[in-house]
């Protein structure tokens, strides 16, 4: 029993799970209660509020945080950032960074929405529209990731500079392509899939996809040789090169990961909200990097995990949700998020210093 407890509290993300638990308890305790209508599903499948004999909505008192609708909303809001955070974690582990994920998200969504709207005018089938949406949106993300990786590898410049430039380029292309307008009116097949409801109108498709992405990232980083090479490059690029690892190919691959997952997040958001614009995901770069860093990814490279990135995204979103639940001015949201990032980086530096001291003592 004691060995099981040690393994439970000794694994890398146990501290993050504890933070999630503490935040949940605090929000449940201080958030108070709220009255919500009881929802019923009719014969046509539509979810509507239940009415009493007087024709009034039947209300029930629930905890403002610990209720199914709020938790489903929290999971949905986390999923878009969480999916991109897994890709960002892979990039950061390799020793890089990608500031263009929000712009890739916007460009992929805009291009896919334009294609879908044109496809709807031709009367294409629902299956074809969904398949094309997946191919175009994720494919555009992969293409943008290829551009990032190709420029970083080909020009041998720091990824901060390259992705800062492509962030402006990709969002500018999205703005020109959309004409600055929101694009909708495309076939509803994708939206029906993404907004598929269970229970009392709960939408769980985006969180389900996020968990699948996290599992795929965990398998890639911890079970495949390609993932081990990512850690090796981030830990010591020169040593990795001398050991026979094709460093440039690894760098190209991690930006493909990041771009493809940004495209996937855009696909889900486009399907959920039913529209796309060049302003989508504006400022997401901070939240995605914050999620990866809070989740344990070291900005110096060589350390991080997919599960940590997802939990980091959940913590960031719980903080944002907590601000709303506790009635705090939402203008403080970015201040708090930025403070969390600084604290996470400072903690990472402190842990690195402690590890170096332990190694120095052992050497003595």
Secondary structure, DSSP 8 states (H G I E B T S, - for coil): -HHHHHHHHHSTTHHHHHHHHHHHHHHHHHS-EEEEE-EEE-TTS-EEE-B-TTS-B-EEEEESSSSHHHHHHHHHHHHHHHHHHHHHHHHHHTT---TTHHHHHHHHHHHHHHHHHHHHHTT--HHHHHHHHHHHHHHHHHHHHHHHHHHHHHHT--HHHHHHHHHHHHHHHHHHHHTT--B----THHHHHHT-EETTTEE-HHHHHHHHHHHHHHHHHHHSHHHHHHHHHHH-HHHHHHTT--HHHHHHHHHHHHHHHHHHHHHHHHHHHS-B-TTTTTTHHHHHHHHHHHTT--TTSS---HHHHHHHHHHHHHHHHHHHHTT--GGGHHHHHHHHHHHHHHHHHHHHHHHHHHHHHHH-
